[in-house]
């Protein structure tokens, strides 16, 4: 992997948050090698020095696993051969605010991560009926966007800045995204519902930890 420049992947002053920020995109297995000590399934397969692609395919298709683990498996497979299966597994909304970057990441397994512009991290692992419904709505709205955009063929772009917002869709066959001024995306017939459902999810999650 040819990494981006250091600053382009580090939106925060806190190194730990920068690490979490990059982990949520599930596009760099080396980051997980340094963060994961487990040798149990599926990490034994994902973190192997020489991946067994037959086993990696099993991990990618295993819907009992975390969405991030499956995304890592698909990322490994894509380096070996094109992925034909198209499944939305993660949605990331980034909004560059005056005091920093707000990032909400939601995954198809019902988990989420939220990094506030003030550099506070919220990790959501306890699924509730409300959170599941909100994430389902976010994925439903995101699925409508995916019908109209193509896969990004280049390297992941640097984090958005200066009033820009970005909607990133982590799909089994690669990364899809749309970006622009926040007001423009919010008013967009496709982007607006994604942002609205993301705001509802973020509001609910932050209320649970107050």
N, C-alpha and C positions, 0 to 999 in steps of 0.2 A: 504493500500500500504506500502510495506517495502522499504523505501527510500535508495538510495545509500549513501555512505559516503558524507559528505558535499563537500569536495574538488573535488570529482569525477563529480559533477554537476556544478562546478563553474570554468569555464575556464578563466574568466576575473577578473580583479581587481575591476571593477565597479559592484556593487551589482545589479543595474538596468539592466545592460546588461546580467548578469547571469540569472535574472528573465525572460528576453525576450528569451534568449537561451532555457530555459526549457519550456517556453510557446509554442514554435513552434512545439514541439513534440506531443502536445495534448494528453498526457498520464497521466496527473495529474489534476483532476478536482479541487482539493483544491487550486492549484495555480490560477485558474480562479476565484474561490470564493473570493480570496483576491484582484483580479485585476478588477473585474467587479461589478458594482453597479446596473446595470439594472435589473428590475424585469419583463421586457417585454419578449414576445416570441422571441427566444427559451430559453432564460436564465432562465425564471421561471421554465421550465421543467428540464434543465440541472443542475441547482444549487439547486434543491429541496433537502431537508434533506432526504426525502424518495422518490426516483424517481418512477414515474409512467411509467413502461416500455412500456406500450402501446403508451403513448405520446412520449417517447424517440425514439421508432421505427419510429414515424412520423417525428421527427426531423432528424433522420439519413437518411431518404429517401427524404427529402425536398431539391431538387436541387436549390431552390431559395436562400438558406442560404449560409453563408460562409463555405468554406471547413473545416476550423478549428472547427466550431460549429458541423458540421456533424461528424468529427473525434471524438470529445468528446462524442457525442451520441453513436457512435459505441463502444467506449472504455467502456462506462457504460454498454452497452448491453453485451459486451464480458465477463464482470464480472458475468453476470447472466446466459448466455448460449452461446455456440459457434456460431460464425457468419458464415453463409453459403455464403453470398454475397461477392464478391471480386471486389473492385473498388479502383483504385489508386487515392488518394486525395492530397497527398503531397510528395515532393521530397526534401531531405536535403543533401547537399554536404558539408562535413567538411574536411578542409585541414590544418594540423598542420604545420605552417611555423616557421622560426627561431624566429620571434618576437611575435608569438601568433597564435591564431586559426582564420582562415577564415571560415565563415559559410554562405552559401546561402540556403534559404528555399523558394521553390516555391509551390504554391497551385493550385488546379484544377480550382479555381474561378478566376484565373488570377492575384492574389496578390502575393507579395513576401516580404521577409525580407533578408537583407544582413548585417552581422556583420563583419567588417574588423579586421584584426589582430591588428590594431592600436586602436581598441575599439571605432570605429565609427559605428553608426547604420543608415541604410537606410531602411525606410518603404515604400513599393510600394503598393499603393491602387488605383491609377488612371490608369486604363487599357488603353493601346493604341493598334492599330493594330499590331505594331512591337513587343511590349511586349507579346501580346497574341500569336503571331506566334512563338516567341522564347520559351515561356512556353509550347506551344503545342508540339514543337519539343523535348524539354526536357522530356516531359511525354511520347512521342512516343518511344524515345530511352530507357527510364526507363521501359516501358512496355515490351520491348524485354528482359531485364534482369530478370524481374519477372517471365518469362516463365521458367527460368532455376534455380531458387533458392527457398528455402523453408522458411516458416515463422519462425521467431526467437521465441523460446518458453520461453526464460529467461527474466530477467529484462533488461531494457535498459542499455547498456554498458557505462562506463565512456567515456568522450570525448577523441578523438584520440590525441596522442602526438608523438613527435620525428619523424617527416617526414612521418607520417601515414595519409592516407586519408580514408574517409568512405562515402559510398553512402547509405543513409537510405531512404526507401520507406514506406510512411505512407499509409497503405491499410486498407480498412474497416474491414478486418478480423485480422489485427494485423500489427506488424512491421517486415519488411524485410530489410536486409542490406548486404553489402559486404565491405570489407576493406583490406588494405594492403599498402605497400609503394606507394607513389604517382606515381612514374615512372612505377610501375608494373600495377597499375589500368589504367593509361593513355594509356599504350600499349595494354591493354586487348581488344579483339574484342567487348566485350559487355560493359565494363566499360568505355572505351575510348570515345565512342560517347556520353555517359551521361556527362562526364567531359567536353568534347568539347562544347556541347550545354549549359552547365552551365556557362562556361567561356564567351560564346557569350551573354548570358542573363545578367551576372554580368557586362560585359563591357557596354552593352546598358544602364542598370539601373544607373550605376555610371556616365555615360555621361549626363544623364538627370538632374542631381542635381548639376553639376559643376557650 
